């Protein structure tokens, strides 16, 4: 291993990077998202711009080639930051009923697609997929083998929880998953500081992380990708540095590293409202990002797509094709709350577990809301998602749409040039280091007025953001509801106070949001 930068060396690099950013200007342009405004660009159009959609509309232009997502919504504990559909320690019969519904959905989709489901990748997410016991996993895998065309080289990823090693049958679970053909393992670490993990209610310690790493290696599972989050309660620059270093020394070669995202429905949002002083402020989050990138870069890691880091040429086929090739390799979800993209329709499955099971048991594919993209919206989506990956191919864009992307969106790219966030050649337009940090805010620049209008209209109908299913599953920064009205200028933020005396790190409404809704 190349010598790892010291804490001070990494911090000095990060401070230099942060100093390059015109944060006031970027915030005014809608590109820089303060901590409460931030969300990654998960879907376009977002769920708030969707309408009730029928099965025929969703499946009419299917390609036959898919990234498969399977959602398993069960966990042993409620992690305070998690915003995905889940149930905690359900009764055995509830798990069986869900599996019945999931297998029925797979059969229904197989029939609707005339038996043509070629799996480019398969991803098991949750929830906690490793919650399932070996016989339940085998039941699911048997159905998938019978309904999907899975080649030997197909990338198959499975999410684990480090706490799985506390179960007496943990090696049986891992062996069952491996026998299905799983060749990529993903598990959430978030932090290696036990005080942080306890506050998050993660249900594991650093000891279980090291234990799971050893068990996977003992079983020949060497393609590992670990999730980390920065911006967490009790997280400091020092313990963030220690987390990264400890995992590098443990031999980890792939990471998925995200800023903390707040949602009204997540307990961590209430934690922030009650104890904002235990969370890193906005500038500290920026420093954490650039510290992490400088450390990983020194160890031979590359970034791609945004938020994914690897020592290998390809971090994940699933992630790359999801961002860059979705028009040709569609995204097909199975399970409650899964979102997909088929033909040119972005859509969601039913997001309520009981309603999902009832729908599939009645013999219906559980699609809920969707939006079929016009050519104009396809162009917008292509740019915002390609920028998150390897950049926009000007040749491919022009071949598909008949125009250079920089000509089509000249105003947006002029803004990105003004803030020095992109690198351009005759072939590609890519985000640079600073642009990568701001990729999701950059994506919002390309949203259409029509989509923004639909989102704002939906916001006016949301009465209780903490319980509303649409708000809960809004995986997008576009038109987010305002953050809670927490107004603080603590002593530890003195470094952040601007010339006008206002703290630019305070939670404020984004330029395209409705103020005060959560107040």
N, C-alpha and C positions, 0 to 999 in steps of 0.2 A: 504494500500500500504506500502510495506517495505520502510524504509528510502532510499531516492535516494542519490547516491554519490554526493558530491559537485563537482563543476567544477574542482577544483584542484585535488581532489581524482581521478576523471576519467582521467584527463590529466596525472597524475603520473603513473597510470596503463598503459595507452597507450604508454608513453615514454619507460616504461620497456619492453613492447612487441616489439616495433620497434627496440630497442637495440639488441634484440635476432636475428634479421634478417641480414644475410650476403647479403646485397642488391647488392653489386658489383658482388659477385659470382652468385647470382640468376639471375641477368641481363645477365651475360655472358652465363649462361646455357639456356637462353631463357625463364625463368620462370617468373621473375619479369618484368612487363610491365610498363614502364613509362607512364605518363598521356596521351600522344598522341598515344602511342602504344596500350593502353588498349582497349579491346572489349570483351564482354562476348561471350561464346561459344554457339551460337544460333542454328546452323545447322552443321551437318557433313554428307557428305562433304559440304563445303561451296558452295555458288552459283557460285563462280569463277571456281570451278572444275566440274560444271555440263555441260550437253550437251542438245540439243533439244530432248525432250522426248515425246513419244506418249501416248495417253490415255491407250492403252492396256498394255503397260509396267508398268504404274503407278498402275493400278487397278487390275493387274492379280493375286496378292497374298493377297488380302485384307482379314482381319480377321473377319470383321463384327461387331467389337467392337471398339468404337472410342472416342477419345477426339475431340470434335467439336470446331472449331474456326470460328467465323463470323466477318469479317472485315467491319467496317463502316467508310469510309474515309472522314468525313466532320468535320470541326472545325470552331469556331468563330474567332480564332486568330492563328497566326503561332508562336508557342513556339520555341524559338531560338535553343533549344537542340534536338528537335524531328526529327527523321530520318525515320519515317514511312510514307507510302503513304497517302496523304490527299489533300483535296481542301478546300479553305477558303471561307465561306459564299457563296456557289454555289446558282444559281437560283433554284427555287422550281422544275422546270421541269427537271433539272439535277439530283436532288435527286430522283425524281420519276423514271427517266430512269435507274439510278443505281439500285434502288430497283427492277425494272423489271428484270434487268440482274441477280441480285443476286438470286431472286426467281427462275428464269429459270435455273441457275446453280444448285440449290438445287434439282430441278426436274430431271435434266439430270443425276446428280450423283446418285440420288435415283433409277432411272431406270437402270443405269449402274451396280449398286450394288444389283440388283434384289430385291429392296425393303428392304434390310437388313442393316439398319443403327441404331445400338444400341448405344445410347449416354451414355458413361460412365461419361463424363462431357460436359458442354457447356460453352463456353467463348465468350463474346461479347467485342471486342477490336476495336481500331481505331488508328488515328482519335479520335473522340469523339462520342461514341455511343449514349450518352444522347442528342446529337444534334437533333436526330429524335423526331418529335412531336408524341403525343399519337396515332393518327390514323395511322401514318407510322409504329410505333412500333407494333401496333396491326396487321397490314398487314403482317409484317415479322414473328411475333410470330404464327399467324394462319398457315402460310406455314410450319414452323418448326414443329408445333404440328402434322401436317398431314404427315410429311415425316420422322420424327425421332421417335425411340422408347425411350421415356423418362420415367424412373421410378420415383417413389416418392422420392427416396433417391439420385437421380442424382444431383450432384453438378452443379449449374448454376450460373455463375459469370457475372457481368455486370459492365463495367467501366463508372464512372460518372465524370463530371467536376464540381468543386465547384461552378462555375459560373452559373450552371443550376438553382440555387435558385433565380436568377434575372428574370427568365421568369415567366409570370403570370400563366402558366400551369405546373409549376415544380412539384407540388404534384401529378397532374394527370399523368405526365410522370413516376414518381416513383411508383405510384399505378399500372399503366399498366405493368411496368416491374415486380413488385412483383406478380401480378396476373398470369403472365406466369409461375411462379414457381421459380423465381430467389431467391436464398438463400445465395448468397455471393456478397458483394458490394466492388468494388475496385475503389479508386480514387486517382489521382495524386495531392499531396500537394507540394512535392519537397523541400519547405522551409516554415517556418512560419515568415520569415523576409520579410517585404514588399518591401524593397529596392532590395533584391535579386529577388523577384517575378516580380517586374517591369522590371528589366533588362532582365529577361527571357521572357518577354511578355506573362506571364501566363494568364492574363485576370481574375485574382481573387486576393483577399487579404486574410490575416488570418481571417478576419471577416466572409468571405464566407465559409471557412473551418469549423469554429465553427458552423455556421448556418446550413450547410449540415449535420454535425454530429447530431445536435439536431433534424432536420427533419427526418432523417433516424430512429433515436431511437423512435421518436413519432409515426412512422409508423411500429414499430416492426421489423426493419431491424437491427439486432444486430451482424451479421457476417461481420465485416468490415475489410478491408485490405488497408492500406495507403502506397502510394509510396513516398519515399524520395530519394534525390540525394545529394551526397557530392562532393565537388570539384567545386562548382558553383561560378560565379563571385560575388564579394562582400561578399562571405561567409567567416566567420572566425571561429576559434575554439569556440569562445564565443557564436555567434549566432547559430552555429550548435548545441551546448549543449542546448541552450534555446529552439530550435525547438523540440528536442527530449523530453525534460522535459515537455513542454507545452502540447504535444500530449499524453504523459503518464498520466498527470493530467486530461486530457479530457476523459480518460478511454479507449484509443485505445489499443487493445490487439494483433494486427497483423500488421506487416510492411513488405514491400518490399523495400530494401535499396540498392541502386546501386551507384557506382562511376560514375561521369560524363564521357560520351563517346563522343569522337570527330569524326565527319565525314566531309569530304571536302564539302559536299552538305548542311551542317547545318550552319545557321548564327552564331552560337556560336563559330565556328572555326575561322571565320573572326574577331569576337570580341576578341578572344585570340591573333590573330596576331596583332591587333591594340593596345590592352591594356593588355598585359600579366601580368602586375603587379596587376590587380584586381582579379586574379584567385589564389586560394591556390596552393602552389607548391607541389611537389611530396611527401615530408615528411609530410606536413600538411595533405594531403589526407590520408596518412597512420595513422596519429594520429586521424583523424576524424573517421576512421573505427574502431580502437580499443577503442576509447572513447565510441562510440555508442555501441559496443558489451559489454563492461564492464557495462554500465548503464543498458542495457536490461537484461543482465545475473543477475544483482542484483535484478531485478524486476520479476524474474521467467520465463523469455523468453528462449526458446530453438531455435537453428538454424537448419533449414532443410526444403527444400534444401538450398544450398549456396545462400546467399543474401536474404533469406526469414526467418523472425523471428516471433515467435508466443508463446503466453502463453498456447496454446492448444496443444494437442498431434499431431494433423494434421493441418498444415497451409493451405494446399490446395490439394485436391485429384488430381486436374488437373496438378499441378506442379510435384507432386511425381510420378504419372504414366507417365508423359511426359519424365521424366529423366530415370526412372527405368524399365518401363514395356511397352515401345513403340513397341516392337516386337509383343506383344500380344494385347495391346490396341493402335491401330494406331492413328495417328493425321490426321484428315480430315478437311481441310480449305475450307471455302466458302467466296468468295469475292476477289477483286483485291489484288494482292501481298501477299496473304496468302501462307504460306509454310506448307507442310505436310510431313508425313512419312507413307507410306502404303506398306504392305508387307515388303520389304527391300529396298524400293525406297524413297530417300529423294528428294523432288521436290518443285518447286514454281509455283504458278499461275501467269498468265500474270500480270506484274507490272505497266503497263500504263492503266489509267482508261478508256480512249476512246477505246483502243484496246481490253480491257477486255469486255466492253459492246458490241462491235461489234462481238466479237467471240461468246459470249453466245447467242446473238440474231440470229446468224447463226446456232444455234443448236449444238454447240460444247462445250465440257467441256474445260475451259480455262487453261489447263496445259501449261507450257512454257518450263522450264528447269528442268532437274532432273538427278539423278545418282542412279543406282541400285547397292547396295553394295555387293561385294563378301564376302565370309565367313571371310576372313582376315580383310576387312574393318568393318564388323559387330563387330568383336572382339575389334577393336580399338575404335569404337563408343561406345560400351557397357562400356568400362572402363572409357573413358573421361566423359561420362554423368552420370554414376553411382557414380563416385567420387564427382560430384556436389550435389548429393542427400545424401542417407544414406550409401554410400560406396559400394564397389564391393563385392558381395557375392561370395566367392570362390567356394562354393558348386554349386550354380546355374550356374556360369560361366563354371565350369568343366563339369556339366551335359549337357550344351548346346553346348560346343565347344571341350570337351575332353581334356582340359589342364588347369592347374592352371594359373590364370592371372599373378602371380608373376614369373612363369617360362616362359610364353609366352613373357612377356615384362620385362625381368630381368634387362636390361640396364636402362630402364626408372625408374623402381622401385628402383634400386640402387641409382640413382640420388636423388630421393625423400627421401630415407633413409639418404643419405649423408647430406642433408640440414634439416633433422628432420622435415618433413612435413606430415608424415603419422603415423597412429597407426595401428598395425597389430595384428590379432589373427588368429587362425586356420580357423575361419569362415569368417572373413571380413578383408578388407583393407579400412580404412577410412582416410580422411584428418583431421588433428588436427586443432587447432585454427589458427596457422600460415598458414597451407596448405589451409584452407578455404579462407583466404584472397587472395591467389594466384591460386585459382582453375582454372581460365580460361587460365592462362599461363601454368599451369601444363597440361591442356588438350592438348595444342599444342605439347607436347612431344610425344603424341601417334598418331599424324598424319603420314600417310605413305609418302614415297618419291614420289610415283605416284601422290597423291593428291597435294602435295606441288609443283610438277612440273607443273601440270595443272593450279594451281593458278598463279604461276610466268609467265606462258605463257599468261594467260589472262591479267595480269597486263601490259604486253608489248603492248597490243592492246587498252588499255584505254587512249584515247587522252585527255578527259576533265573529271577529277574525280568529278568535281562539278555537272556535268549533266548526267554522265553515269549511266544508270539504274542498271547495275550489281554492280558497285562500291557502289551505294546508298543502295543496298539491301544485301550487304556482311556483314551478321551478324556473324562474326567470327574474331578472332585475328590472324588466320593463314595467313602468307604472306601478311599482310596489307601493303598498300602503305605507303611510308615514310611520316612522319609528315612534315608540312611546315617548312622551314629552319629558325626558330626563334632562334637566338642565344643570350641569355641573361644571365647575371650573376648579378642580381640586389642585392642591399644591404640587402634586406630581405631574400636572399638565402645564406648568409654567413655561416649559420649553416650547410648547406648542402655540402659545398665544401670539396672535398676529399684531401688526401695528395698530389695527383698529380696536384692539383690546378684546376681540372675540376669539374664542377658542375654535379653530376650524375643525377640531375633532369632535365637537358636540354632535349628537344625532340630530339631523335636520331632514326635512322632506326633500326628496329628489325633485329635480325640475319638472318631471312628468308625473308626480304623485299627488294624492289628495291629502291635505294636511289634517292632522289631529284625529284621524279615524279611530286610532287605538287609545285616545285619551279618555 
